[in-house]
Amino acid sequence: MVVAGAVPVVLTLVGTGTANAEPEQFAPVSRSDAAIADAVADEAPQWPAADVPNVRPYQGTRIPEDTLTSLQWARPIPKGEYLAPLEALHAPVAVAPVPPIAPPPGMLRFGDVQVESPEWLPREQAIQINDGSAQAEANLATFLDSVGMERTRSDRVASQTIGAAAIGATAGAAFASPFALIGAGVGGGIGLAIGLPFAPIGLAAAPLGAAYGFGLMAAPLAAIGAGIGAGVGMTAALAAPPRALEAAPATAAPAEQVLDETVEG
């Protein structure tokens, strides 16, 4: 990353040096032409007094303190009274993007799983977590819409898939926690051994090594758990029976039953 970031700077410096090294071969101008050129140069906006290019200021309403999302175009959590049947699926086609779903106030939302944001988690990180989860859910719902799935069903499938994936990742990380602690100890020891000769700055390698060792052991099982959970959640949502808004009308009595009641009367 450091090298990639330095490349444009190096190219800029090289280009500037080459331009300055080239001899000037401009035709001489008169005094009046030089005066006009100076006047135009003074009137033209100069960097950095000119407008900064490629700047798109973000303009929006102020996010309330209990709202842990920055997606101001998000929609409320959809109601589940109606669930369309699963039918008439087809190859993906272009559809309008599905808006993300906003979390309830003060909550972290992972699909249909909602937990209260812990006090130790900074608000900025909570907003980033909710935004990422909501965008992933919206992208999945958009794909399901593109294959012909009705919106209530696509919302159901997307929310259960993301929620079950979060549960599976948590379960996988919890299962891996004993091994992750061992990895954290080994990684912290290696980091301390490497950074100790460069103390006190080198001591920062110990927590970095511990974090790397912990993640190296916990991340694979968390990913496996997330994959299993996502599969289970999607299967359950696809198999969920449809729900109508109102009860089905009462069916008429068979003709034989009506005839018998008429004869007995």
Backbone hydrogen bonds, N-H to C=O, Kabsch-Sander energy under -0.5 kcal/mol:
donor,donor_aa,acceptor,acceptor_aa,energy
5,G,1,M,-2.2
6,A,2,V,-1.5
7,V,3,V,-1.4
9,V,5,G,-0.6
10,V,6,A,-2.5
11,L,7,V,-2.6
12,T,8,P,-2.2
13,L,9,V,-2.5
14,V,10,V,-2.7
15,G,11,L,-2.5
16,T,12,T,-2.3
17,G,13,L,-2.5
18,T,14,V,-2.4
19,A,15,G,-2.1
20,N,16,T,-2.1
21,A,17,G,-1.6
22,E,18,T,-1.3
34,A,30,S,-2.1
35,A,31,R,-2.1
36,I,32,S,-2.2
37,A,33,D,-2.2
38,D,34,A,-2.2
39,A,35,A,-2.1
40,V,36,I,-2.3
41,A,37,A,-2.2
42,D,38,D,-2.0
43,E,39,A,-1.7
44,A,40,V,-1.8
49,A,46,Q,-1.1
50,A,46,Q,-1.8
55,V,52,V,-0.5
56,R,54,N,-0.6
59,Q,57,P,-0.6
67,T,64,P,-1.5
68,L,66,D,-0.7
69,T,67,T,-0.8
72,Q,70,S,-1.5
74,A,71,L,-1.7
75,R,100,P,-2.7
83,L,243,R,-2.2
87,E,85,P,-0.9
90,H,147,V,-2.4
93,V,146,S,-1.3
102,A,75,R,-2.8
106,G,66,D,-2.7
107,M,104,P,-1.8
108,L,115,V,-3.7
109,R,107,M,-0.5
110,F,108,L,-0.5
110,F,113,V,-3.4
112,D,159,S,-1.7
113,V,110,F,-1.7
114,Q,112,D,-0.5
115,V,108,L,-2.4
117,S,106,G,-1.9
121,L,118,P,-1.0
126,A,122,P,-2.1
127,I,123,R,-2.4
128,Q,124,E,-2.0
129,I,125,Q,-2.4
130,N,126,A,-2.4
131,D,127,I,-2.6
132,G,128,Q,-2.4
133,S,129,I,-2.4
134,A,130,N,-2.7
135,Q,131,D,-2.4
136,A,132,G,-2.2
137,E,133,S,-2.3
138,A,134,A,-2.5
139,N,135,Q,-2.6
140,L,136,A,-2.0
141,A,137,E,-2.3
142,T,138,A,-2.3
143,F,139,N,-2.0
144,L,140,L,-2.3
145,D,141,A,-2.3
146,S,142,T,-1.8
147,V,143,F,-0.9
147,V,144,L,-0.6
148,G,145,D,-1.7
149,M,144,L,-2.1
154,S,150,E,-2.7
155,D,151,R,-2.8
156,R,152,T,-1.8
157,V,153,R,-2.7
158,A,154,S,-2.6
159,S,155,D,-2.5
160,Q,156,R,-2.3
161,T,157,V,-2.2
162,I,158,A,-2.3
163,G,159,S,-2.4
164,A,160,Q,-2.5
165,A,161,T,-2.0
166,A,162,I,-2.1
167,I,163,G,-2.0
168,G,164,A,-2.7
169,A,165,A,-2.5
170,T,166,A,-2.1
171,A,167,I,-2.6
172,G,168,G,-2.6
173,A,169,A,-2.4
174,A,170,T,-2.4
175,F,171,A,-2.5
176,A,172,G,-1.8
177,S,173,A,-0.6
177,S,174,A,-0.8
180,A,176,A,-3.0
181,L,177,S,-2.4
182,I,178,P,-1.6
183,G,179,F,-2.6
184,A,180,A,-2.5
185,G,181,L,-2.3
186,V,182,I,-2.5
187,G,183,G,-2.9
188,G,184,A,-2.7
189,G,185,G,-2.1
190,I,186,V,-2.4
191,G,187,G,-2.5
192,L,188,G,-2.4
193,A,189,G,-2.2
194,I,190,I,-2.2
195,G,191,G,-2.6
196,L,192,L,-2.0
198,F,195,G,-1.4
199,A,196,L,-1.8
201,I,198,F,-0.5
202,G,198,F,-2.3
203,L,200,P,-1.0
204,A,201,I,-1.7
205,A,202,G,-1.9
206,A,203,L,-1.5
208,L,204,A,-1.3
209,G,205,A,-2.4
210,A,206,A,-2.3
211,A,207,P,-2.5
212,Y,208,L,-2.3
213,G,209,G,-2.6
214,F,210,A,-2.4
215,G,211,A,-2.6
216,L,212,Y,-2.4
217,M,213,G,-1.2
218,A,214,F,-2.6
219,A,215,G,-2.6
221,L,217,M,-0.7
222,A,218,A,-2.3
223,A,219,A,-2.6
224,I,220,P,-2.4
225,G,221,L,-2.6
226,A,222,A,-2.3
227,G,223,A,-2.3
228,I,224,I,-2.5
229,G,225,G,-2.7
230,A,226,A,-2.5
231,G,227,G,-2.1
232,V,228,I,-2.4
233,G,229,G,-2.9
234,M,230,A,-2.5
235,T,231,G,-2.2
236,A,232,V,-2.4
237,A,233,G,-2.1
238,L,234,M,-2.5
239,A,235,T,-1.9
240,A,236,A,-0.6
240,A,237,A,-0.5
243,R,83,L,-1.6
258,V,254,P,-1.9
259,L,255,A,-2.4
260,D,256,E,-2.4
261,E,257,Q,-2.3
262,T,258,V,-2.0
263,V,259,L,-2.3
264,E,260,D,-2.6
265,G,261,E,-1.9
